[in-house]
Amino acid sequence: MSTLLRLEHVSAHYGAEPVLRDVDLEVYAGTFTGVVGPSGSGKTTLLRVLLGTVRPSAGTVHRPKGVAVSYVPQLETVNWNFPVTVEECVLMSRTGRVLPWPSKAERAEAARVLDRLGIGGLARRHIRQLSGGQQQRMFLARALLRQPTLLLMDEPTSGVDVKTRHEILHLLAELNDDGIGIVLTTHDLNGIAAHLPHLVCLHTSVIGVGAPADVLTPDVLERTFGAKMEVLEHGGMPVVVDAYSHAPVVPAQR
């Protein structure tokens, strides 16, 4: 497989404190990777280093020519009162244009992407009128309009219900089957991470890399999250539970 991005001994700091330390990571074409770790472990910073919006304080980022990268932010960071419609928000992803208004071809392409994601009928709706799942699909459409080779997503299922989470995962699997490489961050070990083919456990440094069965182990999880966890098996898949309560480790829903 060809390499889309490679980090070699990358460190990043905010002030004096390291957010990433000596990270080695390679992202291959067509792969689907989840990055797991606690809050403050460097997950978002890692995505921004891969995107190129954060420059490492040490180490090297290798990106071959022709690799197009798109980024989908956490929904919680978006100003939903900004006066734009769904279509207008998606078309804001255009780059390298001199004219401020979209062409007929660009509008048609935006409509095609919105239709594919199942929200074509919402193009004229204000963005604050969308549900959480619709918001995520809108930003995914915005990213796809740039025809990325690699898609970076920060907590794409945060705050959505179980049904919407499954729909988003299914949609991302379809995009990955089309050849788009995907790297997403998540704190949802059982709902998301255990279902992905490849995981990176991160806590400032990379603690483990591999398939869920290889990295969702008590030792790696304790070093990543700083808490004892047990790993059971259900239906051939790992299930992470709290070592003391034996409750599954799942995120809060809103």
N, C-alpha and C positions, 0 to 999 in steps of 0.2 A: 504494500500500500504506500502511496505517496504521502509525504509529510506536508501538512498545511501550516503548522506552527511548531516551533521547538524552543523551549526555554532551557537555558544552560546556566546553572548556579545563580538564579535570579533572586535578588533580595529587593524589598521595597520598604520604605520607612515613611511614617507620618510623624514628623518631629524626630525625637530620639528613639522612639519605640519601633522595633521591626514589626511589620505586618506580614511580610513574607520573608523567609530566610532560606537561602540556598536551595531554591526550587528547581528541580529538573523535571521537565514534562514534555511529552511529544504528543501532538494531536494529528491523527492520520485522516486522510480523506475517507468520507463515508462512515465514520465511526460515531457512536452515540455514547457520550460520557457524562456521568453525574459526578459533581464535586460535593462532598458532604463534610460537615464540620459544625461546631457550635457557633453562636453569634460571636463576632470578633475574631474568627479564626483566619480571615484573609480571603474568603471565598469571592466577595465582590471585587476586591483589589486584584485577585488573580484574573478575573474576567476582563478587568480594565487594562491590565498589562497585556493580555492576549489581544485586546481590541486596539491597543496603542495609545489610549488616552492617559495612561499612567506610565511614566518612564521609570524603569527600575533604578535603584541606587547602586546596584552591582549586578553583574551577569549580562547575558546576551539573549535577545529575542530574535529568532530567525523566522522570517516569513518569505517564502518563495514568491517571485513575481506572478501576478495573476490570481492570487488568493484574495477573494472578496469576503469581508467579514461584516456581518450585521449583528446588532445588539438589541436585545429586548430588556428594558429595565424592570425593576420591581414596581408593581402598580402603586405601592404606597408612596413612591417618590414623585408621582405625577400630579400636576395641578389640574384637577378635573373641572375646575371652573373656567379654564382658558376657553375663550369663545371660538371654538372650531367644531366643525362636523366630523363625522367619522372619515368621510372621503378626504376632507382637507387635511386631517391629521396624517393619513396614509401618504398623501402626495407630498407632504413636507420632507419625506425621505429622499426626494430627488436631489441629485448632486451634479455639479458641473453645468448648471443651467444659467443662461444669461437672463432670460425672460422670467418674471416673477409668477406668471400664470401658467398652468399646465396646458400641454397640447392635447388635442383630441385623442391621439394615440396613447398618451400617458393616462388620461382618464379611463380609456378603454382597458388598459392594463390593470389599473387600480380596481376597476369593476370586476375584472376576471379573477383577481386574487381574492377580493372580498367574497365573491360567489363561491370560490373553492373552499373558503374557510367557513361558509355557511352564514355569513352576515351581509350578503349583498343587498338585502332589503333595508339595511340600517345606514346606508351611505349618507343620507341627509340628516341623520339624527345627531343631536349634540352629544359629545362624548360623555358628559356626566349622566346621561340618561341610560347608559348601558349597565348591564349586570357585570359581575366580576369576570365571568367566563367570556362575555362579549368584549370586554375591555382587553383581555389577554389576546383574543383573536384579532382585534384591531391592531395592536402593536406587533403582532406576528405578521399581519398583512403588510404593515409599514416596513418591517425588516425584509420580507420576501420581495417587495417591489424592487429592491436593489440587486436581486438575483445573486444571493450570497453563495459562496462555496462553503462557508462555515457560519453557523448560527450560534450566538452566545445568548443565554437566557438566565436572568437572575431571579431565582425563586418563582418560576412560572406558575406554580399552583398554590402559592401562599394565599390563605384566606378564602379559598373557594371550597365548595362542598365536594363530597366524594364523587358524585356523578360528573360534575364538571372536571374534576381532576382526571378521571378516567377518559373523558372526551379529549382533553388536552394531550394526555399521553398517547392516545390512539392517533391523534392528528400528527404529533411529532414523529411517531413511528412511521407514518406514511411519508412524511417529508424526508426522513432518513432513508427510507427505501428508494426514494427518487434520487439519492446520491448526495444530499446535503449533510455535511458533518454537523453534529450538534454537541455543544457543551453547555450543561445547565447546572446551576447550584440548587441544592435542596437541603432542608433539615428533616425531611420526611423519610425516615429510614425504611419503613415498611410499605408505605403507599407509593413511593416513587423509587427510591434507591434500589430496593431489592428486585425491581422489575427491569432495571437497565442492564445492558450487556457489559458495561465497563464503569468502574468507579475509581475515584481518587479521594482518599481520606486526608483531610487537610487540617492542620492546626499550626499555623505559621509555616511549618515545614510539611512536606509530604510524608504522611505516616504509612500509607499503604496504597498500592495501585493494583488493579486486577478485576476479575469477575466478582460479583457479590459474594459467592460462596468462599472466595479466597480472602476477601478483605473485611467482610462483616463477621469478624471473630471477636471473642471477648477481649483478647489482648490488644488488637488494633483499635477497637472501639473505646476501651478505657484510656489508651494513649491519646486518642483523638478528642474524646468528650470529657475526659477527666472524671468519669464515673463508671462504676462497675455495671456491666450489662451481660445478660445471657443471650445466647442465640439458639433458638429452637428450629425445628424443621417442620414445615407444613406444606403439603402438596409439592414436595421437592424444592421448596424455596426457603431461604433463611427468614426467620421472624425474630426481630430484636425485642427483648423484653427487659424491663427494669429488674436488676438483680435482686432487689429487696421486695418489691410489690408484685413482681411477675406480670405487670401490666404491659401491653404492647407500647412501644415508644412511638407515639404519633403526635403530629402537631395539633395545636388548638384550631378549631374551626370557628368561623364567625358567620 
